[in-house]
């Protein structure tokens, strides 16, 4: 007979997910703000360093489920990426590269001004380049938005992810070796891992649609088939120490260009996706400790501000060249504000490799918490101001 403490521990995650879901539903109805902001607040409040309902985060089934949830979202993001558009409008890719580089440099300079070590500043800068696809896709689906700003935010967030994964892994590899002579090895290792991750995802993107066609009734069975394939792909990436971010993006991208129907009714992967989304945002916020957040809050506020300014300025600078107005360019930049879930999962996987960066990246905890709550609100407001969503302002 298990004791009371064991029972309460076993119930902690189901109870937390239920509380977060209720908070999201009530909060959204009262304020019209995105549900995921309330999921994040709930996860942070219930975490071990705060109220203590949830046990300390670590490797295990919850992290795996969070990766699966993120993988489902990345698959959907990859499926919505139009490579032909990127080829016919190269200025969109140029805007992505410019805003990412500007953000990297600006965050590095700001972090250095706070007497942060060069290596820590580089890691903060590489993480700051990213945009969280989980928040972007979730808010866009919840808002039922469509238009130029919506599509550009989706495409730029995908490009940001790939650049951030590559840059962060190079810097972490260099930090491990602690020798400039090994920077070439770190870069090559990161590039090879990126290419292998993409290749495995692309292979799934070819094989899974072919299997679904062979089974027949593809339009009815695609959701379950793709969900199972994402679970398997994430497991393969775990075993091979590859990037599930790049693999699942490549999977969705390849599946799109294999002309597989992924209908409107299947967005978010139905009830399964909805449930895992709650878990994902609760998990991400539950990894944060209020003491760590408090220690780095001043730098965190500076990083949030400079990141928002550089991303907005970088995209806006290429607005007319890429075919939109200055106003919509600025709103696209604001829509790139979310970062939290992507950063948390990237750091968790780095920790699994034996590299714990929690102490070095205290400021990132503050950035993550701030944008866990306000990132969804910023992108929602950007979509409303762009008049691409039926949500009332």
Secondary structure, 3 states (H helix, E strand, C coil): CCCHHHHHHHHHHHHHHHHHHHHHHHHHHHHCCCHHHHHHHHHHHHCCCCCCCCCCCCCCHHHHHHHHHHHHHHHHHHHHCCHHHHHHCHHHHHHHHHHHHHHHHHHHHHHHHCCCCHHHHHHHHHHHCCCCHHHHHHHHHHHCCCCHHHHHHHHHHHHHHHHHHHHHHHHHHHHHHCCHHHHHHHHHHHHHHHHHHHHHHHHHHHHHHHHHHHHCCHHHHHHHHHHHHHHHHHHHHHHHCCCHHHHHHHHHHHHHHCCCCCCHHHHHHHHHHHHHHHHHHHHHHHCCCHHHHHHCHHHHHHHHHHHHHHHHHHHHHCHHHHCCCHHHHHHHHHHCCCCHHHHHHHHHHHHHCCCCCCCCCHHHHHHHHHHHHHHHHHHHHHHHHCCCCCCCC
